[in-house]
Amino acid sequence: MNIVTAVYVPTLSETIQIVQADCVLAGRHADAIWVLLAYSAAQKEILHVPLQEIYEKMVAGEAFLALRESDGCLVGYQTLGLWPEVRIVEPRSKVVLPPYRQSGVGTALSRAILNLAVKRYPDWLFLALASGGSVGIWKDQIGLVEITHTYLPDCLYTICPLCEKQAEALAVGKRCCATALVWPGNHRGQALITKETK
């Protein structure tokens, strides 16, 4: 098990380990992750994710789990989405159990995903389409820069019809209800930020 970092949650007196997924962890936790994501999708926090996709991302090492150090219980998950045709990598499906929210677990998952993306796809654009509390994490704590959707490729919006908030976004002239944020640490991110400021 590849432990990336650990987060101590003082309110629960627990340490949470952020672990990079592999085939062993996929076998142990894919079903539990699917249930956790299905619950979050039912709450309209994220879009539905098929079990096969969860398993494939875990086996490929493109996901992170948040596990309680004491017993290995799953408390959070996040993965990467890839758009190879436009060389964009995107964090997806972040979910943290309610008792562990606002404790740094989600931020640790997001940092781990960013570091993995930068390592595996250094020349790709790292783009976060975020909503709710995730916007502040990406922007204020991790350092991504907010941009408009103007220069983003159309293929990114193919999953928008699955979102219940699409009609609201379209009604006010937006392509997407999510806030778009990019990592400024490579040429692709800097170029897009420069276009935005001109």
MIDOSE-1310 file (N, C-alpha, C; in nm, 2 decimals, decimal comma, always signed):
residues 198
mniv	+0,09/-0,12/+0,00/+0,00/+0,00/+0,00/+0,09/+0,12/+0,00; +0,07/+0,21/-0,10/+0,15/+0,33/-0,11/+0,08/+0,45/-0,04; +0,12/+0,48/+0,08/+0,06/+0,59/+0,16/+0,13/+0,71/+0,12; +0,05/+0,81/+0,07/+0,10/+0,94/+0,02/+0,12/+1,04/+0,13
tavy	+0,02/+1,05/+0,21/+0,02/+1,14/+0,33/-0,08/+1,09/+0,43; -0,08/+1,16/+0,54/-0,18/+1,13/+0,65/-0,24/+1,26/+0,70; -0,36/+1,26/+0,74/-0,43/+1,37/+0,80/-0,48/+1,33/+0,94; -0,45/+1,41/+1,04/-0,51/+1,39/+1,17/-0,63/+1,47/+1,18
vptl	-0,74/+1,40/+1,22/-0,87/+1,47/+1,24/-0,89/+1,48/+1,39; -0,86/+1,60/+1,45/-0,87/+1,61/+1,60/-1,01/+1,59/+1,65; -1,11/+1,63/+1,58/-1,25/+1,62/+1,63/-1,29/+1,47/+1,65; -1,23/+1,39/+1,57/-1,26/+1,24/+1,58/-1,14/+1,16/+1,64
seti	-1,04/+1,23/+1,68/-0,92/+1,16/+1,73/-0,87/+1,05/+1,64; -0,87/+1,07/+1,51/-0,83/+0,97/+1,41/-0,73/+1,02/+1,31; -0,65/+0,93/+1,26/-0,56/+0,96/+1,15/-0,61/+0,90/+1,03; -0,62/+0,97/+0,92/-0,67/+0,92/+0,79/-0,55/+0,92/+0,70
qivq	-0,53/+0,80/+0,63/-0,42/+0,79/+0,54/-0,47/+0,81/+0,40; -0,40/+0,88/+0,32/-0,43/+0,90/+0,18/-0,34/+0,80/+0,10; -0,40/+0,71/+0,03/-0,34/+0,59/-0,03/-0,36/+0,59/-0,18; -0,26/+0,57/-0,26/-0,28/+0,55/-0,40/-0,34/+0,41/-0,43
adcv	-0,44/+0,41/-0,51/-0,51/+0,28/-0,54/-0,42/+0,19/-0,62; -0,44/+0,06/-0,61/-0,38/-0,04/-0,69/-0,48/-0,15/-0,70; -0,44/-0,26/-0,77/-0,53/-0,37/-0,79/-0,57/-0,44/-0,66; -0,49/-0,45/-0,56/-0,53/-0,51/-0,43/-0,64/-0,42/-0,37
lagr	-0,61/-0,29/-0,36/-0,71/-0,20/-0,30/-0,84/-0,20/-0,38; -0,83/-0,22/-0,51/-0,95/-0,23/-0,60/-1,04/-0,35/-0,56; -0,97/-0,46/-0,54/-1,04/-0,58/-0,49/-1,11/-0,56/-0,36; -1,04/-0,49/-0,27/-1,10/-0,47/-0,13/-1,21/-0,36/-0,12
hada	-1,19/-0,25/-0,20/-1,27/-0,13/-0,18/-1,36/-0,09/-0,29; -1,35/-0,14/-0,41/-1,42/-0,09/-0,53/-1,57/-0,09/-0,50; -1,63/-0,19/-0,44/-1,77/-0,20/-0,41/-1,81/-0,09/-0,31; -1,73/-0,07/-0,21/-1,76/+0,03/-0,11/-1,75/+0,17/-0,17
iwvl	-1,66/+0,19/-0,25/-1,65/+0,32/-0,32/-1,77/+0,34/-0,41; -1,81/+0,24/-0,48/-1,93/+0,26/-0,56/-2,05/+0,30/-0,48; -2,07/+0,24/-0,36/-2,18/+0,27/-0,27/-2,17/+0,41/-0,22; -2,05/+0,45/-0,18/-2,02/+0,59/-0,14/-2,05/+0,69/-0,25
lays	-2,01/+0,66/-0,37/-2,03/+0,75/-0,48/-2,18/+0,76/-0,52; -2,24/+0,64/-0,51/-2,39/+0,64/-0,55/-2,47/+0,72/-0,45; -2,43/+0,71/-0,32/-2,50/+0,80/-0,22/-2,47/+0,95/-0,25; -2,35/+0,98/-0,28/-2,32/+1,12/-0,31/-2,39/+1,17/-0,43
aaqk	-2,40/+1,08/-0,53/-2,48/+1,11/-0,66/-2,63/+1,13/-0,62; -2,68/+1,05/-0,53/-2,82/+1,07/-0,49/-2,84/+1,20/-0,42; -2,74/+1,25/-0,36/-2,75/+1,38/-0,29/-2,72/+1,49/-0,38; -2,70/+1,46/-0,51/-2,67/+1,56/-0,62/-2,54/+1,63/-0,60
eilh	-2,44/+1,57/-0,53/-2,31/+1,62/-0,51/-2,22/+1,59/-0,62; -2,23/+1,48/-0,69/-2,15/+1,44/-0,80/-2,24/+1,36/-0,90; -2,18/+1,33/-1,02/-2,25/+1,25/-1,11/-2,23/+1,10/-1,08; -2,32/+1,02/-1,13/-2,31/+0,87/-1,11/-2,19/+0,82/-1,18
vplq	-2,12/+0,72/-1,11/-2,00/+0,66/-1,16/-2,02/+0,51/-1,17; -2,01/+0,45/-1,28/-2,02/+0,30/-1,29/-1,91/+0,23/-1,21; -1,94/+0,11/-1,16/-1,85/+0,03/-1,08/-1,73/-0,01/-1,17; -1,75/-0,04/-1,29/-1,64/-0,08/-1,38/-1,54/+0,04/-1,40
eiye	-1,58/+0,16/-1,41/-1,49/+0,28/-1,42/-1,41/+0,29/-1,29; -1,48/+0,28/-1,17/-1,41/+0,29/-1,05/-1,30/+0,18/-1,04; -1,33/+0,06/-1,07/-1,23/-0,05/-1,07/-1,11/-0,02/-1,16; -1,14/+0,02/-1,29/-1,04/+0,05/-1,39/-0,95/+0,16/-1,34
kmva	-1,00/+0,27/-1,28/-0,92/+0,38/-1,24/-0,83/+0,33/-1,12; -0,88/+0,25/-1,03/-0,80/+0,20/-0,92/-0,69/+0,11/-0,97; -0,72/+0,02/-1,06/-0,62/-0,07/-1,11/-0,51/+0,01/-1,18; -0,54/+0,11/-1,25/-0,45/+0,20/-1,32/-0,37/+0,29/-1,23
geaf	-0,40/+0,29/-1,10/-0,33/+0,38/-1,01/-0,37/+0,52/-1,02; -0,49/+0,55/-1,08/-0,53/+0,69/-1,11/-0,64/+0,73/-1,01; -0,63/+0,68/-0,89/-0,73/+0,72/-0,78/-0,66/+0,71/-0,65; -0,72/+0,78/-0,55/-0,67/+0,78/-0,42/-0,78/+0,75/-0,32
lalr	-0,75/+0,68/-0,22/-0,85/+0,65/-0,11/-0,81/+0,72/+0,01; -0,90/+0,76/+0,09/-0,88/+0,80/+0,23/-0,93/+0,69/+0,32; -0,83/+0,63/+0,40/-0,86/+0,52/+0,48/-0,83/+0,55/+0,63; -0,91/+0,51/+0,72/-0,88/+0,52/+0,86/-0,76/+0,44/+0,89
esdg	-0,66/+0,50/+0,96/-0,54/+0,43/+1,00/-0,57/+0,31/+1,09; -0,66/+0,33/+1,18/-0,69/+0,23/+1,28/-0,75/+0,10/+1,23; -0,83/+0,10/+1,13/-0,90/-0,02/+1,08/-0,91/-0,03/+0,93; -0,86/+0,07/+0,85/-0,86/+0,06/+0,71/-1,00/+0,09/+0,65
clvg	-1,09/+0,15/+0,73/-1,22/+0,18/+0,68/-1,22/+0,30/+0,58; -1,29/+0,29/+0,47/-1,29/+0,39/+0,37/-1,37/+0,51/+0,41; -1,31/+0,63/+0,40/-1,38/+0,75/+0,43/-1,38/+0,86/+0,32; -1,30/+0,83/+0,21/-1,30/+0,92/+0,10/-1,24/+0,86/-0,02
yqtl	-1,26/+0,93/-0,14/-1,21/+0,88/-0,27/-1,20/+1,00/-0,36; -1,11/+0,99/-0,46/-1,10/+1,08/-0,57/-1,02/+1,02/-0,68; -1,06/+1,05/-0,81/-0,99/+0,99/-0,92/-0,96/+1,10/-1,03; -0,90/+1,05/-1,14/-0,87/+1,14/-1,25/-0,96/+1,11/-1,37
glwp	-1,00/+1,21/-1,44/-1,06/+1,19/-1,57/-0,97/+1,24/-1,68; -0,96/+1,17/-1,79/-0,87/+1,20/-1,90/-0,95/+1,24/-2,02; -0,90/+1,34/-2,09/-0,95/+1,39/-2,22/-0,83/+1,38/-2,32; -0,79/+1,27/-2,36/-0,67/+1,26/-2,44/-0,67/+1,34/-2,57
evri	-0,79/+1,35/-2,63/-0,80/+1,42/-2,76/-0,76/+1,57/-2,75; -0,77/+1,62/-2,63/-0,74/+1,77/-2,61/-0,63/+1,78/-2,50; -0,58/+1,67/-2,45/-0,47/+1,67/-2,35/-0,51/+1,75/-2,22; -0,62/+1,71/-2,17/-0,67/+1,77/-2,04/-0,69/+1,66/-1,94
vepr	-0,64/+1,68/-1,82/-0,66/+1,59/-1,71/-0,75/+1,66/-1,61; -0,84/+1,59/-1,55/-0,94/+1,65/-1,46/-0,96/+1,57/-1,34; -0,96/+1,63/-1,22/-1,00/+1,56/-1,10/-1,15/+1,53/-1,10; -1,18/+1,41/-1,06/-1,33/+1,37/-1,06/-1,37/+1,29/-0,94
skvv	-1,49/+1,29/-0,92/-1,56/+1,20/-0,82/-1,50/+1,21/-0,68; -1,47/+1,33/-0,63/-1,43/+1,34/-0,49/-1,54/+1,33/-0,40; -1,53/+1,24/-0,30/-1,63/+1,23/-0,20/-1,57/+1,19/-0,07; -1,62/+1,26/+0,03/-1,57/+1,23/+0,17/-1,69/+1,21/+0,26
lppy	-1,68/+1,11/+0,34/-1,80/+1,08/+0,43/-1,82/+1,21/+0,52; -1,95/+1,24/+0,54/-1,98/+1,37/+0,62/-1,90/+1,39/+0,75; -1,88/+1,29/+0,83/-1,81/+1,32/+0,96/-1,67/+1,37/+0,94; -1,61/+1,34/+0,82/-1,47/+1,37/+0,79/-1,46/+1,50/+0,70
rqsg	-1,57/+1,56/+0,67/-1,56/+1,68/+0,59/-1,51/+1,80/+0,67; -1,46/+1,90/+0,61/-1,40/+2,02/+0,68/-1,29/+1,98/+0,77; -1,22/+1,87/+0,74/-1,11/+1,83/+0,83/-0,98/+1,82/+0,76; -0,97/+1,85/+0,63/-0,85/+1,84/+0,56/-0,84/+1,72/+0,47
vgta	-0,93/+1,62/+0,49/-0,92/+1,50/+0,41/-0,94/+1,53/+0,26; -1,05/+1,61/+0,23/-1,07/+1,64/+0,09/-0,96/+1,71/+0,02; -0,90/+1,81/+0,10/-0,78/+1,88/+0,05/-0,66/+1,79/+0,02; -0,64/+1,69/+0,11/-0,53/+1,60/+0,09/-0,55/+1,51/-0,03
lsra	-0,68/+1,47/-0,05/-0,71/+1,39/-0,17/-0,68/+1,47/-0,30; -0,72/+1,60/-0,30/-0,71/+1,69/-0,41/-0,56/+1,71/-0,44; -0,48/+1,74/-0,33/-0,33/+1,76/-0,35/-0,27/+1,63/-0,41; -0,31/+1,51/-0,37/-0,26/+1,39/-0,42/-0,29/+1,37/-0,57
ilnl	-0,41/+1,41/-0,60/-0,46/+1,39/-0,74/-0,38/+1,49/-0,83; -0,36/+1,62/-0,78/-0,28/+1,71/-0,86/-0,14/+1,66/-0,88; -0,08/+1,62/-0,77/+0,06/+1,57/-0,79/+0,07/+1,45/-0,88; -0,02/+1,36/-0,88/-0,02/+1,25/-0,97/-0,04/+1,29/-1,11
avkr	-0,13/+1,39/-1,14/-0,16/+1,44/-1,27/-0,04/+1,51/-1,33; +0,03/+1,59/-1,25/+0,15/+1,66/-1,29/+0,26/+1,57/-1,33; +0,27/+1,46/-1,25/+0,38/+1,36/-1,27/+0,35/+1,28/-1,40; +0,23/+1,23/-1,41/+0,19/+1,14/-1,53/+0,17/+1,22/-1,66
ypdw	+0,12/+1,34/-1,65/+0,07/+1,42/-1,76/+0,13/+1,56/-1,76; +0,26/+1,58/-1,75/+0,32/+1,71/-1,73/+0,29/+1,81/-1,83; +0,26/+1,78/-1,95/+0,23/+1,88/-2,06/+0,08/+1,90/-2,08; +0,00/+1,83/-2,01/-0,15/+1,84/-2,02/-0,20/+1,96/-1,94
lfla	-0,31/+2,01/-1,97/-0,38/+2,11/-1,89/-0,45/+2,04/-1,77; -0,42/+2,08/-1,65/-0,49/+2,03/-1,53/-0,61/+2,12/-1,51; -0,73/+2,07/-1,53/-0,85/+2,16/-1,52/-0,95/+2,10/-1,41; -0,99/+2,17/-1,32/-1,08/+2,13/-1,22/-1,22/+2,20/-1,25
lasg	-1,32/+2,12/-1,27/-1,46/+2,18/-1,28/-1,52/+2,15/-1,15; -1,53/+2,25/-1,06/-1,56/+2,23/-0,92/-1,69/+2,31/-0,89; -1,75/+2,26/-0,78/-1,87/+2,33/-0,72/-1,86/+2,32/-0,57; -1,95/+2,40/-0,51/-1,95/+2,39/-0,36/-1,82/+2,42/-0,29
gsvg	-1,79/+2,35/-0,19/-1,67/+2,37/-0,11/-1,54/+2,33/-0,18; -1,55/+2,26/-0,29/-1,43/+2,22/-0,36/-1,37/+2,34/-0,43; -1,45/+2,44/-0,47/-1,40/+2,56/-0,53/-1,29/+2,63/-0,44; -1,32/+2,65/-0,32/-1,23/+2,71/-0,23/-1,11/+2,63/-0,20
iwkd	-1,12/+2,49/-0,20/-1,01/+2,41/-0,18/-0,91/+2,42/-0,30; -0,96/+2,41/-0,42/-0,88/+2,42/-0,54/-0,82/+2,56/-0,55; -0,90/+2,66/-0,53/-0,85/+2,80/-0,55/-0,76/+2,85/-0,44; -0,81/+2,85/-0,32/-0,75/+2,91/-0,21/-0,64/+2,83/-0,14
qigl	-0,66/+2,70/-0,14/-0,57/+2,61/-0,07/-0,46/+2,55/-0,16; -0,50/+2,52/-0,28/-0,41/+2,45/-0,37/-0,35/+2,54/-0,48; -0,41/+2,65/-0,50/-0,35/+2,75/-0,59/-0,40/+2,75/-0,74; -0,51/+2,68/-0,77/-0,56/+2,69/-0,90/-0,62/+2,82/-0,93
veit	-0,63/+2,86/-1,06/-0,67/+2,99/-1,10/-0,81/+2,98/-1,17; -0,90/+3,06/-1,13/-1,04/+3,05/-1,19/-1,03/+3,12/-1,33; -1,10/+3,05/-1,42/-1,11/+3,11/-1,56/-1,26/+3,09/-1,60; -1,29/+3,16/-1,71/-1,42/+3,14/-1,77/-1,42/+3,01/-1,86
htyl	-1,53/+2,97/-1,90/-1,54/+2,85/-1,99/-1,51/+2,88/-2,14; -1,48/+3,01/-2,17/-1,47/+3,06/-2,30/-1,38/+2,97/-2,39; -1,26/+2,95/-2,34/-1,16/+2,88/-2,43/-1,15/+2,73/-2,40; -1,24/+2,67/-2,33/-1,24/+2,53/-2,31/-1,31/+2,45/-2,42
pdcl	-1,25/+2,34/-2,46/-1,31/+2,26/-2,57/-1,45/+2,20/-2,54; -1,53/+2,19/-2,65/-1,66/+2,14/-2,64/-1,67/+2,00/-2,58; -1,57/+1,92/-2,60/-1,58/+1,78/-2,56/-1,60/+1,77/-2,41; -1,55/+1,87/-2,33/-1,57/+1,87/-2,19/-1,71/+1,87/-2,14
ytic	-1,80/+1,92/-2,23/-1,94/+1,93/-2,19/-2,03/+1,82/-2,23; -1,97/+1,71/-2,28/-2,05/+1,60/-2,32/-2,12/+1,53/-2,20; -2,07/+1,54/-2,08/-2,13/+1,48/-1,97/-2,23/+1,58/-1,90; -2,24/+1,70/-1,94/-2,33/+1,80/-1,88/-2,48/+1,76/-1,88
plce	-2,52/+1,69/-1,99/-2,67/+1,65/-1,99/-2,70/+1,55/-1,87; -2,60/+1,49/-1,81/-2,63/+1,40/-1,70/-2,65/+1,48/-1,57; -2,61/+1,61/-1,57/-2,62/+1,69/-1,45/-2,76/+1,76/-1,44; -2,82/+1,75/-1,32/-2,95/+1,81/-1,30/-2,95/+1,96/-1,30
kqae	-2,83/+2,02/-1,29/-2,82/+2,16/-1,28/-2,79/+2,22/-1,42; -2,79/+2,14/-1,53/-2,76/+2,19/-1,66/-2,86/+2,30/-1,70; -2,99/+2,27/-1,68/-3,09/+2,36/-1,73/-3,08/+2,50/-1,66; -3,04/+2,50/-1,53/-3,02/+2,62/-1,46/-2,91/+2,70/-1,52
alav	-2,80/+2,63/-1,55/-2,68/+2,70/-1,61/-2,71/+2,75/-1,75; -2,78/+2,68/-1,83/-2,81/+2,72/-1,97/-2,91/+2,84/-1,96; -3,00/+2,84/-1,86/-3,10/+2,95/-1,85/-3,03/+3,09/-1,82; -2,92/+3,08/-1,76/-2,85/+3,21/-1,73/-2,73/+3,23/-1,82
gkrc	-2,72/+3,15/-1,93/-2,62/+3,17/-2,03/-2,49/+3,11/-2,01; -2,48/+3,01/-1,92/-2,36/+2,94/-1,89/-2,35/+2,81/-1,96; -2,23/+2,76/-2,00/-2,22/+2,63/-2,06/-2,23/+2,52/-1,95; -2,19/+2,56/-1,83/-2,17/+2,46/-1,72/-2,20/+2,52/-1,59
cata	-2,25/+2,45/-1,49/-2,28/+2,51/-1,36/-2,15/+2,51/-1,27; -2,05/+2,44/-1,31/-1,93/+2,43/-1,23/-1,84/+2,55/-1,26; -1,75/+2,58/-1,16/-1,65/+2,68/-1,17/-1,53/+2,61/-1,24; -1,47/+2,67/-1,34/-1,35/+2,62/-1,41/-1,22/+2,68/-1,34
lvwp	-1,13/+2,59/-1,31/-1,01/+2,63/-1,25/-0,89/+2,56/-1,31; -0,78/+2,62/-1,34/-0,66/+2,56/-1,40/-0,54/+2,57/-1,31; -0,45/+2,47/-1,32/-0,33/+2,47/-1,25/-0,23/+2,56/-1,33; -0,17/+2,66/-1,27/-0,08/+2,76/-1,34/+0,06/+2,71/-1,35
gnhr	+0,09/+2,59/-1,32/+0,23/+2,54/-1,31/+0,29/+2,49/-1,43; +0,23/+2,49/-1,55/+0,29/+2,45/-1,67/+0,25/+2,54/-1,78; +0,30/+2,52/-1,90/+0,28/+2,61/-2,02/+0,13/+2,61/-2,05; +0,06/+2,50/-2,05/-0,08/+2,50/-2,09/-0,16/+2,58/-2,00
gqal	-0,14/+2,57/-1,87/-0,22/+2,65/-1,77/-0,19/+2,80/-1,79; -0,06/+2,83/-1,80/-0,02/+2,97/-1,81/-0,08/+3,03/-1,94; -0,08/+2,96/-2,05/-0,13/+3,01/-2,17/-0,28/+3,04/-2,16; -0,35/+2,95/-2,10/-0,50/+2,98/-2,08/-0,52/+3,10/-1,99
itke	-0,45/+3,11/-1,88/-0,47/+3,22/-1,79/-0,43/+3,35/-1,86; -0,33/+3,35/-1,95/-0,29/+3,47/-2,02/-0,40/+3,51/-2,12; -0,46/+3,41/-2,19/-0,57/+3,44/-2,28/-0,68/+3,51/-2,20; -0,71/+3,46/-2,09/-0,82/+3,52/-2,00/-0,80/+3,66/-1,96
tk	-0,67/+3,70/-1,94/-0,64/+3,83/-1,89/-0,63/+3,93/-2,00; -0,62/+3,89/-2,13/-0,61/+3,99/-2,24/-0,74/+4,05/-2,27
